[in-house]
Amino acid sequence: MLRFEVSVEDLLRSRFALSPALDLCLLLRSLAGQGRPLPRAWATRLAPAFERLRRETELDAVLALQTPQRGPNFVAPPPRGLTQTWADDLAVIRATPLEAARDEIAATGPSTRDPRVRAVLDSTDAVSRIAEAMDEAWQELLAMDWPQLRAVCERDVVHRVGVIGQHGWATTIESLHPGIAWRDGGIELASFRGGTVRLAGDGLLLIPSVFVGHIATHLEDPWPKTLVYRARGTAALWGEQATVPQPDALTALVGRARARLLLALDAPASTSHLARSLAMAPGAVGDHLAILRGAGLLVRARSGRSVLYRRTPLGEALVAGSG
């Protein structure tokens, strides 16, 4: 069992972040058959580009560094917050000193006999070549979908922050995954090994992901102690359930587009989040939200720089009655 000892100071310093580089690594593992299998439609769509990149770029050197459980830290640097971009991550990867990268490559222990891969890993410009291969993979495999995936993760964070405010950290942590329990002032993961880990006042980093299988941890420097968990809405994204249910009665009452928006607001969301996650034009989303708000089905409130919409009790009742 793995247990995180958590103090009050740790809770005050715990935070959420997004990690484009980590999600890219998880996606590459899945496409290489080392991670959580992708839904068939996504795998079918991405496989041709993935195989072409393996032939035409040095992506195999990146893959050689990945295992089902881990990869070197320098290809997935710790994120600073919710505004993290791929450009931020790529800059940090490219700035990795060669000796530091070589130490991590050696610790990873890639067991490859491919001379082409070995030549990349042993070269004096290994960092720049690995960074370039990752950037090409990002552009070909993930860039187009990232706004939608990011919206899923951002909405997850909004939901979790709301749970913290209403029910506290213990409920929030246990809601991340059935295998996580809050006991006696600590976080316990029964299916992990590692003994007891003290956060020592540094807090816990929480990263939602659409590619992680269920939950993962990161305990090594330079990362803070980290939990990576599956974001809410991933099942709908993957088509494991209807992306947005559209009951006939609700659609007939408010129209298809407004029904989709009303049903999608199971957690507060901004106009831009809804537009990305539902693949709708932001202007159209704004117009529909205004009509739903005028009908008393939604309210809005400012959260930082964003304006978030949520269902009113009347909106909740309408959705519940349409199921």
Phi, psi and omega in degrees: 000145174251131180230130172262121173279124189238126176258172176300320178298323177299317180297321180294332183259357177290150187204163176256153176205162173248147182227091177302320182295319178296318179295324176298315179298318179295321178296316180298319177299318180295316180294332179273003180080020182251351184235198179298128180301138176282154171304148187304318183296319179291316180299317180297321181289322186270337187303315181300316179294321179299313180294323177295319178298323178296326179282320193259346179235187181261033181298329180300332176292323175294316181296326180297338181272351184261140171237169178302336184258333189196174173207174180294147184295328188291339177273353175218076183292152181298132181284155182267338182177199185279349180264007183302135178240166175298324177299320177299311182296316183297321178298320179292318179300313182295334181274001181295126176299144184302316183296321178296317178296317180296322178298318181289323177297317179295321180292327178292327177066052180298124182260070181245140175254003180292116183297330179294317178292315181300323180297322178293311184294331182267357186283161178285344176248034182302319183297312182293325180289320176294317179298319180295318178297320178293321179296318177297320177295319178300310184297322184276326192252334191231333188303317183297322183271346189301318179304319179291317180294320178297321179298320177300314182291321180294320178294325176300315181297317177303317179297314183296320179297322176297321178295319177301314181296324184272322190235350178096173185291322184300312179297320181297312181298315182292337179283349182291326183192144180299337181275006180251134179228145174258114181223130172051048176074024179212165179254124184243132176242103189295328186270004180250152172256156178150353179071216183256130179241126179263131181283341172056038176080001182271348180079179182243137176265128182244123185236113173283145181214148175266350184255344179293144182300299177220302178204149179219161179234159173223120186239358188259144172298148008272006178290144165290169176297128194225141167245125174253124186230162181282123183292144172298140181097352180294319181299318178294319179300318183280356181080015177286346169213170179302133184304311172218111181298148182226075179304138185301319184296317180292319178298318180295328184282313187245353182098155186298312184295317181289327175296317178300316181294315182297319180288329181287341184273048172287346171223150180304143182208156178270169177301316182293321178298315180295320180297317181291315186288332181256002180056048178242157177290134181304322179296318179294320178299315180299318179297315181294321179297321180298320179293316179296323178292319178296333179275001179082014182267342180224155167232163179228152179209148180279137175228101186065236180266000183253154171251118184256138177256145174215159181286144172278170174306324177294318177296319177298316181295322180295317179295314181298323181285345181267352185284000000 
